[in-house]
Amino acid sequence: MDFDPQLFDSSLAEAWIRAIAAAVEKERARLTELDSAIGDGDHGSNLQRGFAAVLTALDGLRPTDPGAVLTKAGTTLVSKVGGASGPLYGKAFRAIGAALPGPAGPAALADALAAGLDAVRALGKAEPGDKTIVDAWAPAVAALCDAAAAGATLPEAAAAAADAADRGARDTVPLRARKGRASYLGERSIGHQDPGATSTALLFRALADVTAA
């Protein structure tokens, strides 16, 4: 599929969501394993079920802008996914969608993803260092913003964001969880990679992959 390397449009938005769904399907067992160590053990299965529902919802959608795709994805996740991940990712995608009424370049996409981060932080009351989704999402947005400001193409900016999200997820291993179910474990949460940060890294890697295609 051919995309304008500087433009995030409705086709690229749909390709991104479909790539996330494929990544979640592939990594479901790993996400579940990570969540079993410090959570309810259902993160992988919940996300897989949610994104399967999103794909069904997108099959009948004929969007004219990227925001419509992402808003539909977010609304579906909120209604179909249990646990904390449904509301968090759902509200994030709805915020991203609201910020993208039309095709967007790297800077506008960075702003939209920052709006998604704000939605996650507002709902989860989490900050960097709390061992949550935020620990991968915040550095990804910062890297995307920096790359866009430096004049990077969309694929270059997305790759920088994905690398930052990967590092952020890995950096949750030595942290003590301060939010979510993992926080109940106290010191025992140390030494485990956060499943939400890990799925966030999948999200940003999927964006890098589809923009590079």
N, C-alpha and C positions, 0 to 999 in steps of 0.2 A: 504494500500500500504506500502510495507516495504522499508525503506531507510537505508543506512549506516549512523549511527548517526554522523559520522565525515566527511561526504563527500557530497558536494553540486554538484550533477550531472544533466544531462539533464532531467531526470525524475522528480527530485525534483524542478528544475527550472520551468518546465511546471505545476507541482502541485501548486507551489507558484502563478504563474500568474492566474491560474484558481481560486485559493482561493481569490486572490485580486478581481477578477471579481465578485465572489459571495458576498464578503463583500461590494463592491460598490453598487451592486444591492440591498442588504439588507438595506444599510444606505443611499440610494440615497435621500430620503426625508429629512433626517437630514442634509446632506451636502447642499442641496438646501436651507433649512431653514437658515442655518448659512450664506450662501452666499447671501441670500436675505437681510440680515441685513446690510452687509458691502460691497457687490459686485453686480454682475449682476444677481444673483439668478439662475445661470445655471451650477454651479459646479457639482452638483450631476448628472444632466441629461447628461452633456457633458462627464463625466467620465464613466457613465453607457454605453453610446453609443460607446465610444472608446474601452472599454474592451470587449464589445460584439463583436466588429469587430476583436479584437485581438484573441478571442476564435475561430472565424471563420478562421482566418489566421493560427492558430496553428493546426486546424483539418487536414490540408493537409501537415503538416510539419513532417518530420522524422529526428529530429536533432540527432547529435552524440555528441554534447557537450552543456553545459548550455548556453554558449555565444550565440549560434545560436538562442535559444529560446528567450532570453532576447532582442537580437538585433531585431528580428522579431517583438516582442511586441513593442519595442520603435519606430520602423519605422512605424508601423501601427498607433500608437497613434499620431505621428506627422501628418500623412496624414488624420486622421479621426476625431480628436477632435479639436473643436474650442476654442476660448478664450486663456488664458494663460496656462491652465493646460496641453493641448496637447503637445505644444513644450517643456514645462518644464519636464513633466514626460517622454515624448518620448525621449528627449535627455539624460535624466538620465538613462533610461533603455538601450539605445544604448551604453552609456559609460560603464555601468556595464557589458554588454555583451562583449564589446571589451576587457575588463579586465579579462574575464573568458574563455580562449580558451580551457580549459579542466576542469574536476572535481576539486573542490577546497575544502580545509579544512576551518575551521573557520577564520584563519588569512587571507588567500587569499580572502575569501568572504568579510571580513571586508575591505580589500584594494579596492575591486571592488565597494562596496557600497560607499566608500569614493570617488572613481572616479565619481560615480553618483552624489554625493553631489557637487563635484567640477563643474560638468556640469550645475547643477541647479544654483549655485552661479554665474557662468560665464554668463549665459544667463539672469538671473533675476537681477543681480547686487545687490543681497540681502545678508545681514549679520545677524547673530544671534541678536535678539532683534527688527528686522524690522517687525515682525508679518507676517511671510510667511511660506512656506514649510520648509525653512531652520531651523526654530525654533524647529521642530520635528525631522528633518533628522540629523542635526548635533549632538544632544545628543545621538541619536540612534547609529550613527556610532562610537562615542566615547565609548559608553558602549560596543558595539560589539568588538571593538579593545581591550579594557581593559579585557573583558572576555576571548578573544582568547589568549591574552598574559598571562593570569593566568592559562591557560590550560583547559579552559571550553570545554565541548562538543559543537557540533553545536547547538543542542536544547537549551542548557543552555545559550549559547552566544546569540542566537536569542531571547530567552525570555527576557534577560537583555536589548537588543536593543528595543524590543517592549514596555517594561515598561518605558524606557527612552523617547521613542517617545510619549507615552501617556502623560507623565508628561510635555513634551515640548509643546504638543498641548494645554493642560490645562493652561500652563503658558502664553499663548498668550492673555488670557482674559484681563489682566490689561494693556497690551501694546497699545501704539498708533502706528497705521500702518504708515510705512515710505516708503513702496513700493506697487505697484499695485493699482488697483482701490480703495481699501479701504483707501489708503493714502489721497484721495480727501476729505474724511470725517473729517480729522483732529482729534480733540478731541472726536468726536462722534464715532470713531472706538474703543474707549476704552470701555471695558465691554463686548466685543463680542469675542468668540473663533474663531480663523482664520480657514476658511474652508479648505485651502490647507494644513495647519499643521494637521488638523483632518484627511484628506484623507491619508496623509503620515503615520499617526499613524495606520490607517487601513492596509496599505501596510506592515508595520513591524509586526503588530499583525498576519497578514496572514502568514508571514514567520515563526513566532514562532509556529503557529498552525500546519503547514505542517511538520516542522522538528520534532515536538513532536509526530506526528501521528505514 
